[in-house]
Amino acid sequence: MEPAKGQIVIDGLNALTVGLHELRSKISIIPQDPVLFTGTLRKNLDPFDNYKDEEIWNVLGQVHLAQEIKQLPAGIDIEVCCV
């Protein structure tokens, strides 16, 4: 929904001048409460399929999770579910 008045400015750019798809692909939120979406772990980490598996494994290594994920039967392709 577009605002009735005023504007939303992000880094000096009026957000209304950017297409919705482009805007959504350029910003993200980091909620205080962690959330997993139904699907694979890979899809949760890279929902737009922008990165190769090698890059995802590299990041998992940087946050010290690679060894734990490698022990899972399907690795990053393991299905996660929200309850």
N, C-alpha and C positions, 0 to 999 in steps of 0.2 A: 504494500500500500504506500502510495506516495503521500508525503506530508501536505496538509492543507496550506501551511505557511512555514516560513523558515527554511533552513537548509541543514544538511549534514555535511560537514567538511572533514575530510580525512587527508592529512598531509597536504593541506592547502587546496585540495581538489573537491569540488562539489560532487558528492556521491550520486546526485541525480543526473549528472552528465555522463555517467558510465553505465553501460548496459548491465542488467541484473546478473546475467551469467558471468560476465567478466568480473564484476564486483565481488560476487560470492567466491570466485576462484582465487581472488587475491587477498582476502582477509579470512581470519579464522578466530575462533574464541577458544580459550582454555578455561573450562569450567573448574570450579573449586572442588566439585565432587566428580570423580572419574566416571566415565560412561563408556560402555562397550556396546556396539551395535551388533545385532544378529548378523552372522556371516563369518568370514575367516578373520584370523588375526591380521593377515596381510591386508585385507580390505579395510580393517579398522585403522591400520597404520598408514595406508596409502589409498584412500578412498577413490582417487581419480586416476589410479594406475600411472603415476608420473615417474616412478622410480623402478629400477631393476632390482631383482632379488638381492644381488650382491650389495647394492647400496643400503637396502633395508637391514641386511645382516651386519653391515659395517656399523650402522647406527645402534643396533641391538648390542653389538660388542662394546660400543662407547658407553652405553648405560648399564653395562655388566649384566645383560639378560640373554646374550646369545647362547651360552652354555645350557641354560635352563630350557630355552625354546628348542634347541637342537635335540634335547632328550624327549620331547613330545613326539608321539607317533607320526604326526603329519607336519611337524615343524611350524613354519609360519602359515601353512595352509590348514591348520587346525580350525575347526569350527568353534566359534564362541557363541554363547547364547545369553540373552538378558532374561532375568527372572523378575 
